[in-house]
Structures are given as C-alpha cells and as structure tokens.
Amino acid sequence: MNTRIKTALFASTLLAIVPALAADRTSATTDARARADSIVARMSADEKIALLHGLFPPMAKGKSANELIPSAGHIDGIPRLGVPLIRESDASLGVANQVEQRRGDVATALPSSLATAASFDPAIARAGGAMIGAEARAKRFNVLLAGGVNLTRDPWNGRNFEYLGEDPLLAGTLAGEHIAGVQSNRIVSTVKHFALNAQETGRSIVDARIDEAAFRMSDLLAFQIAIEKGQPGSVMCAYNKVNGDWACENKFLLTDVLRRDWGYRGFVMSDWGAVHSTAKAANAGLDQQSGQELDEALYFAEPLKAAVASGEVSQARIDDMVARYLTGLIETGAYDTPAPARAQPIPYAEHAKVAQRAAEQGIVLLRNEGNALPLARTAKRIVLIGGRADVGVLSGGGSSQVRSVGGAPVEIPLTSGAAASFARITYHASSPLKALRKELPNAQISFVDGRDPAAAAAAARAADVAIVFATQWTTEAQDVPDLSLPYDQDALITAVASAQPNTVTVMETGGPVLMPWLNQVRAVVQAWYPGQRGGEAIAGVLTGRVNPSGRLPITFPAAATQAPRPTPVGLDKLTSLEAQAAANPANASNFQLQSFPVEYREGADVGYRWYEKQGQRPLFPFGHGLSYTGFAYRNPVVTGGKSLSVSVEVVNTGKRAGSDVPQVYVARDGQAGPMRLAAFGKVTLAPGQARRVTLTAEPRVIADYDTARPGWHIKPGRYRVALARDAQDRSLMLTTTLDEQFIKP
C-alpha cells in the first residue's frame, strides 16, 4: 500500500486455522464470475455501492457495525448473501503494524524484498508469501496489500527495498510466487503499484511519461508475468499519473491493458489517497476506492450513486465493479473461507526459520579479496563497529514496517518529512554481535559504536579483524538525497581500513550506495534490510556456516552520474518549497509542490540494460555475487527454432557445497540494443558434483513489442546468447537461429 514465509512448512498450521472449503458447487456457481454475477443480481443498489468503497480504520471509528481493527482497510460484508467482511493489512514484508496501532501485536518480519530478489529463487519468494498469509489469516485479515513489483528505475527511490529490482523477468517471477504463497492461505493478495510508481518524492503528483512499446517491455511486462504466475485477486493502482492521467483513472492501464489484453478477472483497488474522480475513475476501470478517508471526497459513495442516476456511469458498470470484487474473493478462496472470529495461535519459532533462510539466501558477497571471508577460525580478536550491531539490524520505513517478534531495540521517531506520520527508524532485535559470539565461542568479539572514527580505528588496530556495519535508512514517501552513506560512515570505514588491513564491511541499505573506500577493504557483504533473523543470517555468512549465493537484483553504479537521472527528480523543488513554508508558516499552504513530468528516457532499457547501452561500467553489475566455492559451465548447448533454451553442465569445482545462479542473456544479432535477461536458475551442488540444467527463455523478453500489430514480435534470424554469471559477463557466447513468432499482447 501507501500511507500505510516452503509451503509444506505451514501445512499443519493452515489445517488449524483455515476452515475447510465447502465440498461441492452446483453447476451454476462453478465458474467464479458466473457465481459472482448471481450474487450481484440479488443485491440492492445500496448494498452494491457499499462494497465499492472501504474504510481506513484509524480514521473511521464508529462507522461500521463490525469491529474495526486498526489496520489498512475495512469493508463490511453482506451477511444475508454470504459476502464476507474484509479486513486489509499492509504486508509486503510481514503483517504490518507500522507505528504500533495495535499495541503488543507482533509478526514475523521478512528481509527486504530486494533480499528476496537477490536469492534468485522462486521457492524463497513463495515461502515468504505463504508465511505472511498464514499469519495474516491468524490475525483475522483476509486481504493483503502485498506483491510489489515496480521496477527500479532510480537507485535512490526510497521504496526500492520493498520491490524486486530492475529486471522484469526476475521481478515478475518472484512477485508471482510471493502472491501465490500469500493466496495459498485462502486470502487475497494485491499486485502493486500499477504502474510506474518509480519514485517516492512527489509520488502523488508526478506524471510518469514513457512510450507504449517501452512500457510494455519493462514495467508492464513485470506486472504481466506476476499476474500470470500469481493470479492475484486484486490489482492496486498507483498514486502517480501515467502519460497524463492518474493511474487510478487511467483507461489505458485499467481497461485496455489489464482487462482487454491480459484478461484480468479480479478487481482494481485504489492506493490509499489515490482517487481523484468518480465517473472518470469508474469508467476507466477502478472498482473500489480504498481508505476513503484519505481522499478528498468519498468518490465511490454518494457521488457514485448520483453518477449512476445521471447516466455518467452505467448500471452495468456498477454491477461489473461489484462482480469483479466478488470474483477476486471467490477465486482466491477468501469468499468461502471467512477470517476467524478470534485471533489464532501462530508458530512464530517455525516462521522465524523462514525469515532467516530468506535472509541467508539473499545476502550477496560483493567482494572477497584474498579469501578474507569466511572468518578464519584462527581469528581470536574481532571487533564489530557501528550500525548498532550490538542490538539489532535495520529495517526500511513506511507501510511495510513490521513490529517483529522480539521487539524493537531502537526506534527513532521522525520530526519532519513526508513519512513522519507513519514511519520510524526501526531496528529488529537480532544482534549480529550476539549471533557471532554464538557462532565463534572461542573468539573475543567486542563492539564499538563508531561515533568516534579515531576510537574505532584504535579498536580495529588492536584486533585481528574489523567488521564495519554500515547503514542507510530509506522509507516510503521520500527519496534519499544521494547515494552516499549518511552520518559520515564513509570516513569511518576509511579510518578503520587504514588502521586494520583485514577490514570487512557489512551493508544494511535500502539499495545501491557509493563505496569510495571499496579498494581499501578486504570484503563487502550486502545484507540489505535482513529482517527479524538478520543478525543470525549475517553471522552465518561471515563465519561460513552459510555459503553466500545471493546475486544483485539491482545495479550498483560507480557514480550517481551513471544513472539515467543524476539526481532525485523533484527533490530540489520540494526542499525549496519546504524551506519557504517554514519561513512563512501563516501561508504554508501556498507552498505546495505542483505536478511535474518525469521522462523515462531509458525506456525499456532499465537498470543493467541502460548501463550496457551507455557503455558504462558500474561498481557492481546486476546478477553479480561471489561464493566460497567455484563453479564451471561445461558443454553448453543452445537450441533455437520455435523457442530458445540453453542446456549446460554446472560443476562445483571447490571444496564447499554451494549454490550457483546461471543466467541467460539474449539479443538479436546485429541489434543495437543491450542484451536482456531471458532465463535464470538456481542449482545447489556438493563439492565436485555436476548437474545438467536447462534454462528456457521467456519469449516476450526475446521479442519486441509492436504497437501497430499490436503484440509481441520475435523476428526471425540469428540471436546472440550469453551464458553468464552477471549482466556484463560475455565470456561464454553462443548463437542460435529463431523462427518468426507473434504473441498476443
């Protein structure tokens, strides 16, 4: 939302908390839409309208006959027709409870979605979704605002941590698996935010501009894959405009693409505070106004009734809106499996294992000079510096914030900024210091807070190894001003590395940061926001109990100027207006940021494609990640014709078990554009073990989108194929010939 963990692991839990579905259906109600239509036909006009707008409980006390749980949303049911009461929660990384609206209510906190994406493992994404869904149902929620799939176009987006990176195939695949995991609990997951919600500063007024073909080949493809794989009951439209129209009243998005081209059957809900009209929004394809108190008007209440009376909105459209809502509930099982009347027990200890595994699989070893890691068992004196590593690990801010099991050892309220009302700088109680002491009981492990670089350097000099924990807090609603580590942490790392040649940095960040000290440290571990068991996961990787297998789902630029836009768009304007408002408090309302366009000049060439197209070498490329073992690719075979696939023998050439992620990038021979990730896989091998794997390309990645046809077009001819370790690896090139193919939109 907005201003707001394998599946089998949960089987016993689900049997306890999910009532059985009705055994049989009559022929008249076998199809979800036909059944929904039959229910709608028995509704009164007022009952229909009541289902098309939802409450925001924190601002809507007393407006429902049912209990209002402080959360994201609430829609009353219709008991006489069996339409269930709906309670909605933010749930990107766990069942959210941002500023502890529900006192004492905790949940299992996954690592950031970027960490899940870094696993390159659909099973990790599905397990995370299944865990969240199980906890949500136990807490009496049956619609989750999950499934974030917006592509990373700018490295400083404050919400990058909540999404799945810059590639449409990777992001769409993992989002779809996460959604399917959530919905395995007979509850609805959204996919969001549809579409091009690619920045947080000015998100409610920015006009995202892009041509259709580029749009179809990037962000829309990510959504399309996620919807195909996850079958979400609902799509959440975004705050921003897209090519001049608000996303929640954008006919091209909601009707032409979503319904006509993709055949989507569920309902479109708005983001909280993203509705701007009644007739235009309804006719464009918006089905439900969410969190109505956050909009300027209750557009889908009395104004919608009036629009029907005046003929601006047809009765058929109203019936379709309600039927789509019911279809989303029916198809996911939420309709026939009402949320429990009372909160149910949750196996938090088992769920914590899911969170820890996700963190372990998502940690990326970026640098490891001289095999500095894993920590040698002969290292007797280790000092941890900074990042509050004595007490916990950092989490991202905003509507995805989870009040995790174990509590928050650090929580700092915000005094200003767009996120101040619903975000705090919050740490999960998972201490890397304690975890490392448990992993290495014979070592002397100390902690220095890092506030004094000279003191930190002295402590580092006296140790065998220094591990600096660097942090960058990011949040929904506001972008970071730049890509540098805040609070002079670059200077801290430089001082420590100058004093101790065996320096390791552990990065807890919302996305890419610049590393001016990179060549001064021995190893860099990208831990993202590692969630409720992040300390244990980090300790496992540092000591070698876990062999790192994460790969970057997002490019780390060497300089901010390498990005398509060298600074956060709109941030300078907003900062100036905030200063003027502060200087003129009596006229503060006069200093409002006005709508402004963002031209996505990179088009479909998002992330690593942009860097290749521009001939730039980033700090670390998409797909990069090291291991404590080695892998070789032998006897690759590429096949073409009607589809493209690569078969290769992957061999573990080292002395440790580990996982590799072979990646297939494709481009048409002679094409000027960059290569695109068309397939990937993850394979786990014992030392010396070999396994042949086959990677089949997603055809729409190979194709170009033809707006004149319209549809996807794979042109006949020769194609270059890179079997690679990252987006820049061209050491193993193959060629094949593909037949011409046309694919519907």
KOLTORDREN-772598 format. One record per residue (C-alpha): x, y, z. Coordinates in pm, whole numbers, padded with zeros to 5 digits, always signed. Layout:
<sites>
XYZ...
</sites>
This chain:
<sites>
+00000+00000+00000+00080+00351+00071+00042+00565+00384+00030+00266+00540+00740-01718+00480+00839-02390+00192+00461-02415+00157+00469-02752+00324+00615-02592+00633+00282-02432+00701+00054-02728+00629-00014-02816+00991-00065-02452+01079-00309-02395+00800-00512-02703+00893-00558-02549+01235-00654-02201+01126-00823-02240+00788-01176-02385+00787-01247-02636+00512-01395-02512+00188-01746-02618+00100-01717-02960-00066-01927-02921-00378-02052-02643-00601-02357-02655-00818-02306-02619-01191-02442-02264-01173-02164-02145-00946-01862-02348-01065-01724-02051-01255-01626-01771-01018-01753-01490-01239-02087-01659-01304-02126-01714-00932-02035-01353-00863-02291-01231-01114-02562-01439-00947-02480-01281-00611-02480-00931-00756-02823-00993-00907-02964-01035-00556-02816-00714-00418-02984-00383-00364-02836-00068-00511-02712+00044-00170-02551-00294-00099-02358-00271-00426-02228+00077-00356-02127-00024-00002-01882-00279-00143-01715-00025-00371-01552+00189-00105-01358+00094+00207-01278+00248+00543-00937+00342+00678-00991+00216+01038-00759+00459+01218-00980+00747+01093-01314+00569+01074-01410+00465+01424-01782+00416+01475-01863+00388+01105-01917+00011+01099-02128-00232+01295-01825-00465+01292-01508-00435+01494-01258-00202+01330-00910-00348+01376-00652-00067+01348-00502-00153+01012-00511-00050+00647-00869-00114+00541-01214-00249+00619-01516-00335+00400-01831-00466+00561-01983-00781+00421-02344-00866+00341-02439-01146+00581-02770-01230+00413-02583-01314+00090-02274-01466+00250-02047-01182+00134-01764-01180+00388-01632-00897+00599-01295-00786+00462-01006-00666+00673-00696-00547+00492-00337-00517+00609-00015-00390+00461+00205-00694+00423+00498-00657+00186+00747-00796+00438+00513-00932+00705+00183-00835+00865+00248-00467+00920+00184-00264+01234+00377+00048+01144+00354+00279+01444+00209+00010+01668-00153+00093+01610-00229-00250+01757-00046-00247+02089+00159-00560+02152+00074-00719+01816+00389-00863+01661+00456-01056+01341+00742-01231+01165+00950-00986+00962+01100-01100+00635+01410-00931+00494+01351-00662+00236+01208-00764-00099+01542-00679-00259+01693-00954-00044+01428-01197-00167+01502-01089-00524+01872-01139-00459+01804-01505-00381+01704-01554-00748+01493-01835-00602+01116-01855-00663+01080-02101-00373+01211-01839-00130+00957-01587-00256+00670-01836-00232+00765-01948+00120+00776-01587+00235+00433-01519+00094+00289-01835+00248+00424-01736+00589+00281-01388+00571-00055-01516+00453-00075-01770+00737-00002-01503+00997-00245-01260+00838-00531-01513+00849-00448-01598+01210-00473-01226+01287-00816-01211+01110-00705-01036+00791-00815-01168+00452-00681-00913+00202-00311-00827+00196-00156-00527+00027+00146-00724-00093+00303-00811-00427+00512-00501-00501+00667-00531-00847+00758-00178-00956+01092-00182-01135+01387+00012-01000+01449+00296-01239+01636+00526-00999+01879+00399-00734+01764+00650-00469+01395+00559-00469+01301+00543-00102+01089+00234-00163+01336+00028-00367+01382-00207-00072+01014-00303-00092+01035-00409-00457+01217-00681-00652+01480-00499-00852+01525-00373-01205+01457-00670-01432+01102-00755-01544+01159-01132-01567+01315-01163-01223+01076-00921-01055+00765-01062-01221+00858-01424-01150+00932-01371-00782+00635-01141-00729+00407-01404-00880+00544-01671-00649+00507-01444-00345+00147-01369-00438+00072-01739-00488+00221-01809-00146+00001-01550+00020-00310-01673-00157-00243-02037-00065-00399-01932+00266-00735-01857+00101-00684-01485+00119-00634-01213-00140-00303-01057-00233-00276-00749-00446-00013-00681-00705+00103-00320-00685+00153-00033-00763+00007-00029-01113+00209+00131-01266+00533+00332-01291+00535+00428-00924+00913+00458-00963+00987+00737-00716+00860+00848-00376+00934+01220-00374+00626+01379-00523+00472+01038-00589+00116+01165-00559+00162+01430-00827+00439+01313-01061+00346+01240-01423+00545+00936-01541+00596+00953-01915+00703+00667-02141+00613+00538-02485+00388+00233-02505+00634-00017-02655+00898+00065-02393+00634+00049-02120+00512-00294-02238+00870-00427-02248+00961-00314-01897+00727-00233-01610+00413-00373-01769+00590-00698-01853+00686-00737-01486+00322-00691-01386+00203-00925-01662+00434-01207-01552+00343-01155-01185-00029-01171-01264+00010-01481-01481+00210-01667-01216+00036-01542-00902-00323-01482-01016-00374-01207-00757-00730-01136-00652-00669-00764-00679-00455-00507-00855-00372-00185-00672-00338+00121-00890-00073+00378-00806-00061+00738-00685+00113+00889-00984-00003+00992-01325+00095+00787-01629+00122+00977-01954-00109+01250-01828-00382+01053-01647-00389+00945-01283-00309+00573-01259-00639+00510-01079-00839+00667-01362-00618+00558-01650-00823+00371-01910-00516+00252-02096-00384+00080-01785-00701-00044-01619-00912-00138-01918-00705-00164-02234-00405-00345-02085-00530-00515-01770-00872-00632-01881-00870-00641-02260-00516-00761-02329-00442-00964-02017-00796-01086-01947-00774-00999-01579-01085-01110-01385-01028-00967-01036-01081-00616-00903-00880-00298-00907-00848-00120-00575-00701+00223-00536-00399+00309-00334-00488+00495-00016-00547+00856-00117-00507+00796-00492-00861+00863-00615-00939+01192-00787-01278+01148-00950-01596+00944-00961-01722+00889-01317-01383+00907-01487-01226+00662-01242-01515+00416-01253-01542+00423-01630-01165+00386-01668-01170+00063-01465-01127+00145-01096-01353-00091-00898-01301+00012-00538-01198+00326-00352-00969+00217-00067-00901+00403+00255-01166+00656+00161-01090+00892+00446-00755+00972+00286-00912+01104-00034-01056+01450-00074-01405+01304-00115-01594+00976-00082-01597+00946-00459-01742+00595-00468-02018+00654-00213-02299+00906-00271-02125+01066-00573-02117+00727-00743-02489+00676-00680-02550+01018-00829-02334+00936-01131-02546+00629-01197-02864+00830-01164-02736+01088-01412-02615+00828-01660-02246+00922-01626-02177+00569-01502-02393+00282-01626-02563+00031-01401-02383-00240-01597-02051-00087-01495-02156-00083-01127-02256-00449-01148-01922-00529-01314-01732-00348-01038-01907-00548-00768-01878-00876-00961-01503-00823-01007-01464-00765-00634-01654-01086-00558-01466-01278-00828-01134-01185-00667-01261-01310-00333-01411-01630-00479-01115-01729-00695-00868-01696-00407-01091-01879-00158-01138-01573+00061-01513-01569-00004-01576-01925+00119-01317-01922+00397-01401-01627+00622-01134-01498+00855-01159-01649+01204-01371-01467+01461-01082-01469+01708-00706-01445+01666-00539-01783+01629-00203-01916+01762+00095-01858+01535+00407-02081+01527+00648-01790+01540+00955-02008+01603+00892-02200+01279+00818-01884+01086+01142-01726+01208+01327-02004+01025+01163-01895+00701+01272-01536+00758+01626-01644+00841+01655-01866+00533+01533-01583+00312+01794-01350+00459+02071-01608+00421+01983-01679+00058+01957-01308-00025+02288-01190+00120+02531-01102-00159+02907-01133-00124+03024-00841-00337+03398-00853-00273+03629-01107-00106+03993-01024-00172+04240-01286-00053+03953-01500+00076+03912-01274+00373+03581-01449+00432+03471-01676+00579+03628-01564+00901+03923-01785+00983+03876-01991+01297+04219-01862+01398+04085-01506+01430+04072-01461+01805+04006-01088+01832+03722-00947+01625+03575-00603+01662+03235-00502+01527+03199-00133+01456+02889+00078+01402+02542+00012+01271+02406-00065+01620+02526-00420+01555+02526-00481+01928+02147-00472+01946+01991-00540+01606+01955-00487+01233+01797-00201+01044+01461-00218+00863+01306+00005+00599+01035+00254+00682+00677+00307+00578+00366+00099+00534+00570-00224+00515+00707-00181+00868+00661-00494+01080+00655-00492+01460+00870-00802+01475+00879-01080+01731+01138-00979+01989+01062-00609+01975+01241-00302+01851+01560-00224+02046+01593+00105+01859+01308+00318+01737+01356+00681+01640+01053+00899+01554+01079+01138+01260+01033+01506+01324+00982+01614+00963+00931+01488+00611+00654+01317+00419+00693+00991+00613+00685+01144+00961+00325+01048+01036+00362+00675+00968+00732+00581+00976+01003+00547+01237+01366+00443+01208+01326+00091+01346+01564-00195+01421+01474-00562+01462+01609-00729+01777+01856-00960+01604+02204-00870+01724+02492-00957+01489+02723-00927+01790+02536-01192+01988+02499-01414+01683+02871-01400+01603+02961-01475+01962+02739-01783+01940+02898-01891+01609+03254-01828+01734+03252-01906+02108+03632-01919+02130+03688-01573+01984+03696-01245+02170+03435-01032+01995+03380-00673+02101+03171-00380+01980+03246-00011+01924+02965+00223+01823+03172+00403+01558+03072+00753+01651+03438+00841+01704+03640+00731+01398+03968+00762+01587+03845+00537+01868+03708+00292+01612+04042+00287+01430+04225+00220+01756+03993-00071+01837+04038-00205+01484+04418-00183+01508+04412-00394+01825+04201-00668+01663+04268-00942+01409+03963-00849+01203+03742-00540+01195+03385-00563+01068+03217-00232+00999+02837-00234+00981+02723+00046+00751+02359+00153+00738+02136+00362+00516+01776+00407+00621+01521+00457+00345+01147+00489+00362+00828+00509+00166+00711+00862+00080+01055+01020+00038+01361+00951-00171+01715+00968-00035+01901+01284-00135+02205+01100-00271+02381+00762-00281+02641+00833-00013+02628+00660+00323+02485+00907+00576+02640+01023+00902+03000+01029+00770+03017+00649+00756+03247+00665+00451+03503+00844+00668+03455+00585+00943+03520+00295+00705+03826+00469+00561+03968+00530+00908+03911+00170+01016+04052+00026+00692+04362+00245+00725+04422+00102+01072+04329-00261+01000+04413-00432+00667+04164-00710+00748+03853-00495+00731+03514-00626+00623+03209-00411+00562+02853-00533+00606+02599-00318+00426+02246-00277+00562+02098-00048+00298+01780+00006+00104+01960-00029-00227+02280+00078-00400+02525+00311-00231+02856+00451-00344+03171+00293-00198+03468+00533-00227+03657+00309+00018+03599-00015-00177+03961-00089-00265+04068-00032+00096+03860-00315+00244+03905-00690+00201+03541-00791+00176+03198-00640+00128+02878-00818+00228+02547-00676+00105+02290-00773+00368+02006-00534+00265+01749-00498+00543+01785-00857+00662+01470-00892+00870+01387-01043+01203+01668-01301+01197+01916-01083+01012+02184-01097+01280+02189-01476+01266+02192-01472+00884+02482-01228+00867+02680-01426+01125+02619-01745+00926+02762-01592+00609+03057-01426+00782+03162-01750+00952+03095-01980+00656+02811-02177+00810+02621-02038+00513+02785-02022+00173+02661-01697+00015+02463-01743-00305+02282-01412-00347+02307-01219-00671+02241-00848-00720+01887-00780-00848+01986-00419-00897+02292-00247-01044+02528-00060-00811+02655+00245-01005+03011+00364-00969+02886+00724-00966+02545+00888-00942+02600+01042-01284+02584+00697-01444+02212+00671-01369+01955+00792-01627+01876+01083-01397+02178+01209-01199+01972+01339-00904+01636+01253-00744+01369+01416-00959+01167+01679-00775+01369+01669-00456+01525+02007-00516+01185+02165-00577+01037+02006-00268+01327+02115-00048+01293+02472-00167+00918+02479-00104+00955+02326+00241+01205+02599+00329+00966+02868+00207+00677+02716+00401+00887+02702+00718+00977+03067+00676+00612+03163+00616+00404+02935+00843+00094+03153+00808+00096+03094+00432+00241+02741+00431-00044+02611+00216+00073+02835-00067+00396+02642-00098+00281+02312-00248+00474+02103-00498+00286+02107-00827+00256+01821-01071+00570+01770-01279+00667+01524-01555+00940+01261-01543+01052+01150-01887+01179+00793-01869+01435+00840-02140+01584+00496-02075+01254+00348-02194+01265-00032-02178+01639-00026-02106+01603-00024-01729+01894-00087-01496+02172-00304-01640+02037-00250-01992+02090+00123-01952+02449+00079-01837+02530-00150-02130+02363+00082-02376+02566+00374-02246+02890+00176-02238+02928+00237-01867+03094+00006-01616+02909+00014-01284+03059-00060-00946+02882-00399-00938+02658-00526-01219+02315-00683-01197+02349-01056-01129+02687-01024-00956+02760-01230-00648+03052-01435-00513+03072-01771-00335+03308-01955-00104+03336-02221-00373+03380-02216-00750+03159-02318-01040+03232-02409-01401+02998-02424-01700+03073-02716-01931+02937-02842-02263+02672-02578-02318+02413-02646-02588+02177-02382-02723+01864-02471-02919+01651-02240-03128+01364-02265-03371+01029-02209-03203+01185-02144-02861+01525-02072-02716+01685-02280-02444+02034-02337-02307+02145-02666-02154+02466-02663-01954+02653-02880-01707+02717-02681-01389+03008-02815-01182+03108-02726-00828+03486-02705-00862+03553-02614-00499+03561-02780-00159+03234-02646-00018+02873-02711-00104+02718-02409-00265+02457-02266-00499+02512-02105-00836+02283-01890-01048+02348-01935-01423+02192-01653-01623+02097-01636-01991+02106-01301-02173+01984-01267-02531+01993-01012-02814+01920-01031-03183+02239-01044-03388+02310-00701-03526+02067-00533-03287+02197-00214-03138+02013-00257-02809+02154-00426-02497+02117-00792-02404+01822-00889-02183+01789-01149-01907+01576-01420-02068+01622-01708-01821+01786-01790-01491+01804-02081-01249+01949-02173-00914+02135-02502-00863+02282-02637-00537+02580-02871-00564+02806-03066-00330+03184-03033-00378+03279-03189-00712+02917-03251-00808+02794-03176-01160+02438-03134-01284+02300-03050-01625+02038-02780-01615+01819-02644-01892+01716-02280-01898+01427-02188-02127+01395-01828-02235+01083-01621-02174+00976-01544-02534+00848-01193-02458+01194-01095-02337+01339-01200-02672+01062-01021-02861+01000-00656-02923+00656-00508-02868+00485-00390-03185+00217-00131-03111+00091-00139-03471+00008-00512-03470-00040-00498-03165+00155-00767-02982+00494-00926-02937+00713-00999-03237+01014-01231-03238+01194-01150-03558+01346-01444-03747+01722-01482-03767+02035-01525-03561+02049-01440-03191+02344-01390-02962+02319-01579-02631+02537-01517-02327+02554-01788-02061+02669-01559-01786+02745-01500-01421+02619-01142-01434+02479-00890-01678+02822-00785-01803+02975-01132-01842+03035-01217-02208+03293-01491-02157+03068-01770-02288+02884-01661-02603+02661-01882-02818+02443-01824-03122+02121-01978-03248+01852-01911-03504+01492-01844-03409+01175-01870-03615+00946-01574-03652+00676-01567-03387+00388-01342-03294+00246-01335-02941-00073-01164-02829-00043-00863-02600
</sites>
